[in-house]
Amino acid sequence: MRNVLLIVAILIFAIGNLLFAVPNYIMNGGITGLSQLSYYIFHTNIGLSLLLFNLPLFIYAFFKYRDLFYKSVASMIVFSLAVGLLQDFIIPFGIQNIWIGSIVGGFWMGISLGILAKLNASLGGGSLLGKMLNLRYGFSLSKSIFFIDASVYPLSLFIIGGRETLFSLILTAFSAFGVYVVGLLSNRIPAKDNKPSFQ
C-alpha cells in the first residue's frame, strides 16, 4: 500500500509541475526550480537535470541520514523518470494562466509533498533537506521547505524576470500550505488500537 501511495504522490507532483508551473515560466524552489531554470534557458530535459542536481545531496544523505536516503532515493529516481518521460506530452497542453498555475499548482504539488513527508520520503532538493532539518533540529517541515525552496529565487530574478519570480514565491507558499494541510488532516485521524499484528 505504501508503494502505491508513494507512486501516486510522485505522479501528482510531476503532472502538477508540468501542467501548471512550467507552461507559465514559474518555478518551484530548490533542485526542481534549478532544473526548470535549465529548461527555460537551454531547453534541457527537466528529468535529467533533476537527477544530476540531486546527486550531491543524496550522496550526503547516504552518509548522514541513511534511512531517509533509502526511503527517498527511489522516489527521486521515479520522479526524474516521470518528469523526463512526460515532459514533451504534458507541457504543450499546460494551463497557461499564471494565477491558476501558482495557486492551484502550488497547492496541488504541496499535497503530494505532504503525503511523501508522511511516508518519510521526498523527491530530493528542498523537501529532502527540509526533512533532514526536521529530523535533526525539530524545525517545522512546511516552514523549512518554504525557506529552503525560496532561497533559489534571487537567481530567478535575473533569468525569468520579476513577475514570474513573484508568482513562483506564491506557488511555493501554496505548496507549503498544502504540506501543512496534509499534516493537519493526518494528525486528526484517530490512531488504531494497538492490537497484535500477524505479518
N, C-alpha and C positions, 0 to 999 in steps of 0.2 A: 504493500500500500504506500509506503514511504517513497519508493522509487517512482511510482506512478504520479504521486503528488509533486515530486521533485521535477519530473519531466514536464508536467503541465505548467508549473510555475515558470520554468525556463522558457517554454514556448510563449507563454503570456507576455513575458518581458521582451523577448526577441521580436514578436509580432508588434507589440506596442511601440517599441523603439523605431522599427522600420515603417510603421503605419502613421505614427503621429509626429515623432521628433525629426527624423531625417528629412522628410519632404519639406519641412518648414525651416530647414537650416538652423534649428535649435538643437541643443546638445544636452546629454546627460553629463554628470560630473565624472570625475575620476578617470579610470582607464577607458571606460566606454566613451566618455567625451573626447578623450585624446584620439581614439580610433575613429570617431566621427569627424574630427577635425582633419585627420589624414585623408578621409574620404572626400571631404569638401574641397581640399586643396589639390590632392593628387588623384582622386577617383580610385583609390585603392579598395581592396576587398576589406570590409569592416571586420569580418570574422577573423581573417588572417592577422590583422592589426591587433585585435583583442588578444589573440593567442601570444603574439610576440611581446606586447606591452605588459601582459600579466606575468610573464615568465619570471622576472626578478622577484616579484612579490611572493610568488608561490615557492620559489626556492627558499626565501626567508621563512615562510610559514612551515616549510618542511622541517627546518631545523629547530624552530622555536614553538610552533603550535602544530605538532604532528597530527593530532586527532582532527583539528579543524582543516588541515591540509587534505587529509584523506577524504573528508566529507565534502570538500569544496572543489577539488581538482577535477573530478568527473563532471561536476556542474559547469565549471568554466569551459571545459573542452566541448561539452554538448552545446553550451550557449554559443561558443565561437563557431561551431559547425552549423548550428541552426541559422545564425545570422548570415554567415558566409554563403550558405546554400539558398536561403530565402531572399537575400538582398535584391537580386535582379527581378524577382517575381512580385514582391510586395511594394517596393518604393514607387514604381510607376502608378500604382493605384492608391497612394497615400492620401491622407486628409490634409489638404493644403489650406489650412486655416490656423494661424499662429496661436490664437486664443484657445481653440479646441486642442491643438497639438500640445500646448504647455500645460493646460489644466487637466483635461481628460487623460491625455497621455501620461502626465506625471503621476496622477492618482492610480491609473491602470498599472503602471510599472511598479509603483510603491507597494501595491497589493502583493505582487509577485515577490518583491524583495522581502516583505514581511513574512510571507509563507516560507521562503527559503531560510530566513533567520530562525524561525521556529523549528525548522528541520536541522538547525545547526550547520547550514551550508550557505554558500554565497556564490556569486558569479565572478568574484575576484574584485580587484580595484577597491573603490571606496567601501563597498559593503564588506569585503573581507577584512580590510584594515579597521573598519568600524567595529566589526565583531571582535577583533583582537583587542582593541581598546576597551570594549565592553567586558571581555573576559578578564583582562589584566587589571583594569582600574575601576570597573563598575560604571563607566560613563554611560549615559543614555544612548541606546543604539540609534534611535532616529536622529538625535542631535549630532552624534558622531558622524553618521553618514552624510548629513547635510553639510557640515563644516568641511569635511574631507573632500566631498564632491565639489563644493563651491570653490575650493582653492584653485581649480584649473580655469576659472572663468576670467581672471585678468588676462590670460593669454588669448582667450577667445575674443576679447575686445578688439584686438588688432587684426584678427583674422576673419571673423564673421560679422563684426560690427556691433554697435551699442544696443540697437533694438533687439537683435537676435539674442544677445547676451542677457539682456533683461528678462526675456521670455524663457531663457534657459534657467535662470535663477527661479522663476516662477514654477517651471517644471520640477526643479529639484525640491522646492518647498512642498509641492503637492505630492511628490514622491515620498518625502519624509512623513507627510501626513498619512499616506497610505500605509506605511510601515507601522505608524502609531495606531491606526485603526485596527489592523490585524492583531497587534499585540494586545490592545484593549479588549477586543472580542474574544480572543483565545484565553485571556485571563479570567473572563467571566463565565467560561464554560466549566460546569462543575466537574471536578476530578472523579474518576471512577473509584468505587470502593476497592480497597487493597485486598483482592482475593487471590488465592494461589493461581499461578499461571502454568499450564502444562504445555510446553512447547518442545 
